[in-house]
Amino acid sequence: MAEEPENPDTPGKPEKRGNPPAARPSASPERRAEPGRTPLERLRANFAALEPPARLPGIDLARGLAVIGMYAAHLAVIAPLVWGRPETWSGLVSGRSSILFATLAGVSLAIAAAAARRRSRSGPGRWWGLRTQLALRAALIWLLGITLDDLDVPVYVILPAYGVLFLIGIPLLRLPTSGLFALAALLAVSMPVAVAAIDRALAERPDGAAIEETLRLFGWNYPFLLWAAFIAAGIGAGRVLLTSPRRAWALLVSGAALAGLGYGIVGPIGARAVRSGALEAPAGSGPWLIAVLQDAPHASGVGEAVGSGGFALAVIGACALIGATPLRLLLWPLRALGSMPLTAYVAHILIWAVWIAVGTARDPALDPWFDFRALDPFWPMTLGALLGCSLWAALLGRGPMERLLGLLTRGPTRRGRVGRPGAG
């Protein structure tokens, strides 16, 4: 999904520069809901659960923006982005919201690993518990995604790809930070060629449609061969923020530079080649390789990978900087939404599915895509999500889907002596 399913505890400030963050246990949902507490005390505890050190407010803010971007991409009529025309800048949400979600998934993996490192001194048990928990979480997210995909809502559900990416991210946690960024760069410039070659081969095979349908089970609409770059970059970004929140400036500046490179230099070269029909050239030929540099949303080109990956890092850096200021208090509803992105994602798919079921029963000719968006559902859905998630976070704490996922994955964590994930 664009989802970030569940977020482990965020660590506190580092003890020393460059060392693992010091342990700062956050209140679990069970503790926040202790029967002995008055409603006002529980309300204060739930508000505090979205503040440091229990969470990184900037990460929740980035997730909230990603949720709204995903809503816009699905529910609003978005014009194609033309950088020189400000009236089309709403097109920023196309493709970039999902890549931002994937990058934030990597950030969450880095936070989970840091939390595991703090909670246990025994390496094998710690890593076994963390890996088991993340693998189980990935399987559950994948299963949920397949279930939602069967509802025939006219969008590509990102959760199956998200589950696969979580699995890919588990071994990446052992890489050094520099190795993660190097791997992300390597995948961003090489995997678009592999993805384009696979897509071309499938298009030319008589059974290509059947194979592609099978690949959809693994979220091939968000090809994991390439999107592993965003997971790797996200893990690296998470470590940067955990080492020192002030380094968010480095993410912002480097991300903006990469976005400029991808959208301003690499992407336009590929776009010109695509307009000239170079994608129809033999795979592996010079014109075809140049066309793979394109930056169109969901085209899986090099320009998109570099530009949108850089955009995601810049957004995360900017949100981390904002999250360290009092301005985060004004943005609390958006942060509450970002604290339960899986809930927000599933809710909009279910609402859409119910509308399709009721609408088609009345009018079999109803178009699930155009007729739904003709109702202008973006603002009602967005405002409803902001209000609903804010009330839930204030009164009950962790989102319902996030809480359920935590309960289902708690057992392996205890066996591995990592401890349950907290509210963050």
N, C-alpha and C positions, 0 to 999 in steps of 0.2 A: 504494500500500500504505500500505498503511500502512507502507511502508518508507521508510527513507532509504537510497537505493541506495549511494552512495559519497561519502565526505567528503573534500574537498580539504584541503590543509595548513591548519592554523590558524596565524595569525600570532603573533608574539611581542608583547611589550609595546609600546605606542605610544611613538614617540620624544618627541613633545610632545603635550600635551592638545589634542585636536581635529584632529590631523594623522593621515595614514594610518599604520598600524602599520609598524614597522621590519621589515626582512627578517630572518627567523630560519629558515633552511632546516631542514626536518626530514629525517630519514633515510628514504630510499626503501626499499621492501621488498627491492630488489635489494642495497642496501648492508647491510641488516640480515642478509641471508643470505649474505654473502661467504664463500666456501669457506675462506679463511684464518682465520676466527674459530673459536674453540672453542665447543662447545655452550653452556657457561656464559656466554660473552660474547654469543652470539646471544640467549640467554634474557634477559640483562640489557638488551640493546638492544630486544628486543620489549616488555619491560615499560616501558622508557623511552619507547617510541613512543606509549604512551597517556597520557603525562604532558606537562605544559607544558614547552617551548613547542611541541612537536610537535602537540599537540591541545588543545582546550578540554575538560577532563574533564567539566564540567557538561553539555555538549551530548551527549556519549556517554551520560551518566547519564540524561538526558531521553529519549534514543532507547531505552535499555534499558527504561525504564518504559513507553514507548509500545508496545514489542514485547510486554511482558507483559500490558499492557492489551488489546492486540489478541488475544493468545492467549486471555485470559479471555472476551472478547466472542464468540470463535468456538467455544471448546472447553468452556466452563463454562455451567451454567444460571444466568443472572443475573436477579434479580428487578428489576422496574421501580423506578427510583429515586424515593424519597419522602424529601425532605430532612429531615422531622421524624422519620423512623424509621431509626436507625443501622443496623439489620440489613439495610437495602436499599442501603447506600452502595456496595456492590460494583457497583451499576448505574452508577457514575461511568464505567466503562470503555465503556459503550455510546455510540457516536458520538464521544466525546471523544478516544479513542485515535487514530482516523483523522485527526481535525482536528489533533491534536498532531503527528502525522507530517507533515501538509501544512505546518504552520507551521515545523517543523524543516527541511523542504525549503528554505523560504525562507532560513533561517539558513545552510544549506550554500551556497546561491547567493551570499549576502553574503560568506562566507568565501572562496569561489572567486574572486570579483571582487577581494577584497583581496589574495589571493595573486598574481593576475595583475598587479595594479597594482605590487606589489613587484618582480616578476621582470623587468619590461620597462619601459623608458622611452619606447618608441615607441607612442603611443596607438593608431593604426589597426591595426597588427599585433597588438598586445596584445588589443584587443577582438575582432578577427576570429578570432583563435585561441580565445579564451574562448567566443565565441558558437558557433563551429563545434563545439567540444568538447561544450558543453552541449546543442546541438541533436542531435548524434549520440547522446549519452547518453540524451536524452529518447526518441529513436526506438527505441533498443535496449530501454529499460525498457518502452515501449509494446508492442513486439513480444513481449517476455517475458510481459507481462501477458495479451496475447491468447492466447498459447500455454497459459498456466496456466488461463485461463478455459475453454478447450476441454476441460480435464480433467473438467469437470462436478462439481467440488467445490461443495457447496451454500453458498457464500459469494460475495459480490460482490468479485471481485479488484480491488484498488485500483490496481494498477500501470498499467493503461491511462490512468486519470485522472491518475496521478502523472506519466506521460510528457507528457501535455497540459499539466499545470501547470508542468512544467519549461520547456516552450516559452514559455508565457505569461510566466514569470519573467524570461526573457532580456532583453526590452526594458525591463522594470521596473528593471533594474539601473542604468539611466541616470537614474532619478528621484532627487531629493534625499530624505533620510530623512524630513523633515516631509511631503513629498509622498506618500511611501509609506504613512505612517500615515493621512493624509487620504484617500487612495484606498481603503485597507482599510475605513475607516469608511463611506465612501460606498457601496462595494459591499455591505457587511454589511447596510445598511438598505434598499438598493434592489433588489438582485438576488434576494432571496427572493420579491418580487412577480413578477419576470420568470420565475423558475423555476416558481412555482406556476401562472402563466398558461400556460406552455408545457405543463406536465403536464396541466392541465385541457383544453387544446386537443387534445392527443394522445388523451386519454381519450374525447373526443367525436368523433374522426375514425374512420371505418370502417377505415382503414389505419394507425391510430395504433400498433397493436402492432408492425407492421413498422418504422415509423419509430423507435419506441422501441428496438427491437432494434439498429437501425443506430447510434443514439446511444450504446448500450452500448459500442460499439467505442471511444468516446471517454470512457468512464467516467462516463456520465450519472448513474449511481447516486451519484456524488460530483460534482454538477454544477459544471463548471469556471467557469461564469459567476459563481457565488457563491464557490467555493473559491479563486478568484484573490485574494479578500480575505485569506485565510490566508497565501498565498505572499507578498503584499505586506507584511503585518504581520511575517512571518518575516524577510524581507530587512531591514526596519527594525530588528527586534530584534537581528539579527546585527550590524548596524552599531553599535548601542548597546553591545553587549558588546565589540566590537573596539575601540571608542574608549576605553572604560574598563570593565573587568570590575566595578568597584564600582557601576556603573549598573544592575547586575542588580536592585538594590533597586527601582529605578523600574519595571522590568518586573513584578516581583512585586506591587507595590502597585497599579499601574495595571491589571494583569491581574485582580487580585482585585476591584477596583472594577467593572470591566467585567463580570466573572462575576456579581457581585451585581446589577448593573443588568439583565443579560439573564435570569438565573434568578429574581431576586426581584421584578422589576417588569414588564418587558416580556413575558417568557414566560408568566407566569400570566394576564395579560390575554388573550393569544391562546389559551391552553389552555381558558379558560372559553368563549370563542367557539367553539372546535372542539367542545366537549362539547354545545353548544347546536345544532350542525349548521350553523354559519355557513359551513363550507367548501363546502357544497352550494349556497350562494347564488350568484347570477350573478357571474362573474369581474369584478373591478373595483368591485363594490358595497361599501358601507361595512362590512357584517358580514363579507364575505369578506376585505377588507383587514385587519380586526382579527384574524381567524383566522390570517392569515399571520404574525402576531407570535409564534406558538407557539414553544416551546423543546423539543419532543419530539425525541429522538435521530433523526437522519437525516430529519427532516421539512423541513429547509432553511428554517426560519422565522427571523424576525429575532431572536427571543429565543435561539434556538440559535446563530446566527452570532455575536451579541454575547457571549453567555454562554460558549460553548465556545471562541470565539476568545480571550476574556479568560482563561479557564481555562488554555489552552495557553501564553499569555504568562506567566502566574503560575508554571506548572510550570517553564518554561524559566528564569525568573528565580531560582526557588528552587534548581533544580539547579545553576545557575551559581554561586550562593553556596556551596552545599555543595561543589562541585568546587574551590573555592578554599581549602578547609580540609583537614586531615589525614583527615577522615572519608571522603574519596574513596578512600583506600587500603582501607578496610574494604568499600567498595562496588565493588571492582575487578571481580568477576565480572559484576555488572550493567553496568558500563562496557564490559567486553569484549563482552558481548552487544550493547550499543548501538553498538559499533564496526563491527558487521557485520549491520545490520538486514535488508538484502536477503537475505543468506544465511539468516537465521532465518525470514524470511517465506516464502521459496521452500521451505525444508525442511518447514515444517508443512503447506503445501499438497500437496507431493509425498507425504508420509507419509499424509495423509488420502486422496489419490487412490489410492495403492497399497492401502490398507485397503478402499476401496470396490470396487476391481477384484477383490480376493481374496474379499471378503465376498459380493458379488453373484453371483460364480461359484458359491458354495456355497448361497446363499439369495437367489433373485431378488426376494423380497419385502422384502429388507433396506432400511431407510430410512437414507440416507446422512447425514441430519442428526441425527435423534433417537437412532438406534441407536449412532452414533459417540459422541455426547456422553454416552450412558448408560454408556459405559466409563470415565467420569471421566478423560479424557485430559489435562486441563489441567495437573495437577501433574507427571505423568511427562514431558510435553512441555516444560514450563517448566524443570524441573530438568535435563533432558537438554540443553536449549539453553544454560543457564547453564554447565553443566560442559563441553559440547563447545566452545562459543565461547571459554571461558576457556583450555582446553588449546590450541586452535588459535591464539589470540592470543599465548599465551606461547611456543609452540614454532615457529609458522610466520609470525606477524604478521598481515597483512591477511587478511580473510575471503575464501573462495574465489570467491564471486560478485562481491564488490567488486574483487578482484584481476583477474578476467576482464573486468569492465566497464572497469577502468583500462587494461588492455592493448588493448582494442578501440577505446578513444577516445584513445590516446596520440598517434597520428600527426598529427591535425589540430592538436593542441596544439603540437607541435614546429614545424609549419609557421607557426603564428601566433606562435612564439617566446614562448609563455607558460610552457612547461615542464610536465613531467608532474605530476599530482597526487600528493601524498605520502600518507603513511599516515593522516593525520588527516582 
